Amino acid sequence: MNRVYNFSAGPSMLPLPVLEKCAAQMLDYEGSGMSVMEMSHRSPVYDQIIKDAMATLRRVMNIPDNYKVLFLQGGASQVFASVPLNLMPQGGKADYIVSGQFSGKAYKEGQKFGTVREVATSKPDNFTYVPKVEKDRFDPEASFVHICYNNTIYGTKFDYIPDTGDVPLVADMSSCILSEPIDVSKFGVIYAGAQKNVAPAGLTIVIIREDLLGNARPETPTMLDYAVQAANDSMYNTPPTYPIYVAGLVFKWIEETVGGLDKMKEYNEKKCALLYDYLDGQDFYIAPVKKENRSMMNVTFKTGDPDLDAKFVKEAKAAGFVNLKGHRSVGGMRASIYNAMPIEGVEKLVDFMEKFRKENV
Ligand SMILES: *Cc1c(COP(=O)(O)O)cnc(C)c1O
């Protein structure tokens, strides 16, 4: 077996012990005589799996009791629609900070449902930073303020939590959930597609403050109504059973093996510092992101010459570092170093970068 260092932005690496556990339990989950994939979602054995996963996530993220956790499908992209349907009445208003492509997509989707406003954007500067927005710039009558906390494509991250007063703050945390502790009580809704930092694709996590439930518009499809999903413990229909099982293993891995989110953050800080310190100490590669907005999870860099970038990506792949090509909309390189990326992978990548620099400077 030869596993590569996979720097994919998503779907991405999963912790090796989790994959090994999946393999060990593949044919016979704890004496049930079947794979988790083959189980009825209504069976007692599966019921325990989903309940454990939810409970572990609540402990790991320290989610307050007045929040519901939903395990849904449709990806973060579907939440772009379900948030306005659940939170904004007909003819309502919402504010969006557009700090990258996904928050731009969320903003565009929001336009279908009400009067939405782009409060601030960093688009003119190619999304190389996250706009600072003070409380008085938000509309107090807005149904919510939407942000994308970590911008996967550009490698930027909010270095503050916007103060939105009484207006619920909704955050897309698809590419940073569980990378560090977060004060959930500062948010009305936190959501994430699982395929970056949690599980295989197919699971979408929504964490919502209870008082925001129950106001979905009448035309909201049943499956998108958070109150229905909450009342049915995310089992209104068949949930993504296998990704939920893997997510449960990942939550346990963070809790027991890593030692919780404080430890996870320490590890992630160490990993990204290796890259950023290296980038700051040379002038062959360019790191375009403003320092205070550098992402811990997605590190972007380029040489400034697209042909040289392509050469880098190709040679990196041959050396066992895959998926380093930047998003098609920005070019250059991007190393996505989510929770599951071991520090050795980053150390070796830095060695490779230095070798490539010497050969091409
Ligand atoms: C990947 C990603 C998305 C899109 O997620 P899907 O689950 O594919 O819809 C949205 N937002 C962010 C921040 C992402 O990283």
Ligand as a Chemical Component Dictionary entry (heavy atoms), coordinates in Angstrom:
data_LIG
# 
_chem_comp.id                   LIG 
_chem_comp.type                 NON-POLYMER 
_chem_comp.pdbx_formal_charge   0 
_chem_comp.three_letter_code    LIG 
# 
loop_
_chem_comp_atom.comp_id 
_chem_comp_atom.atom_id 
_chem_comp_atom.alt_atom_id 
_chem_comp_atom.type_symbol 
_chem_comp_atom.charge 
_chem_comp_atom.model_Cartn_x 
_chem_comp_atom.model_Cartn_y 
_chem_comp_atom.model_Cartn_z 
_chem_comp_atom.pdbx_ordinal 
LIG C1 C1 C 0 -16.724 23.182 -0.395 1  
LIG C2 C2 C 0 -17.445 24.345 0.134  2  
LIG C3 C3 C 0 -18.785 24.611 -0.206 3  
LIG C4 C4 C 0 -19.555 23.744 -1.148 4  
LIG O1 O1 O 0 -19.903 22.614 -0.450 5  
LIG P1 P1 P 0 -20.891 21.522 -1.078 6  
LIG O2 O2 O 0 -21.065 20.614 0.095  7  
LIG O3 O3 O 0 -20.156 20.908 -2.220 8  
LIG O4 O4 O 0 -22.128 22.190 -1.491 9  
LIG C5 C5 C 0 -19.386 25.699 0.366  10 
LIG N1 N1 N 0 -18.733 26.510 1.201  11 
LIG C6 C6 C 0 -17.440 26.297 1.538  12 
LIG C7 C7 C 0 -16.752 27.238 2.463  13 
LIG C8 C8 C 0 -16.755 25.218 1.005  14 
LIG O5 O5 O 0 -15.472 25.006 1.338  15 
# 
loop_
_chem_comp_bond.comp_id 
_chem_comp_bond.atom_id_1 
_chem_comp_bond.atom_id_2 
_chem_comp_bond.value_order 
_chem_comp_bond.pdbx_ordinal 
LIG C1 C2 SING 1  
LIG C2 C3 SING 2  
LIG C2 C8 DOUB 3  
LIG C3 C4 SING 4  
LIG C3 C5 DOUB 5  
LIG C4 O1 SING 6  
LIG O1 P1 SING 7  
LIG P1 O2 DOUB 8  
LIG P1 O3 SING 9  
LIG P1 O4 SING 10 
LIG C5 N1 SING 11 
LIG N1 C6 DOUB 12 
LIG C6 C7 SING 13 
LIG C6 C8 SING 14 
LIG C8 O5 SING 15 
# 
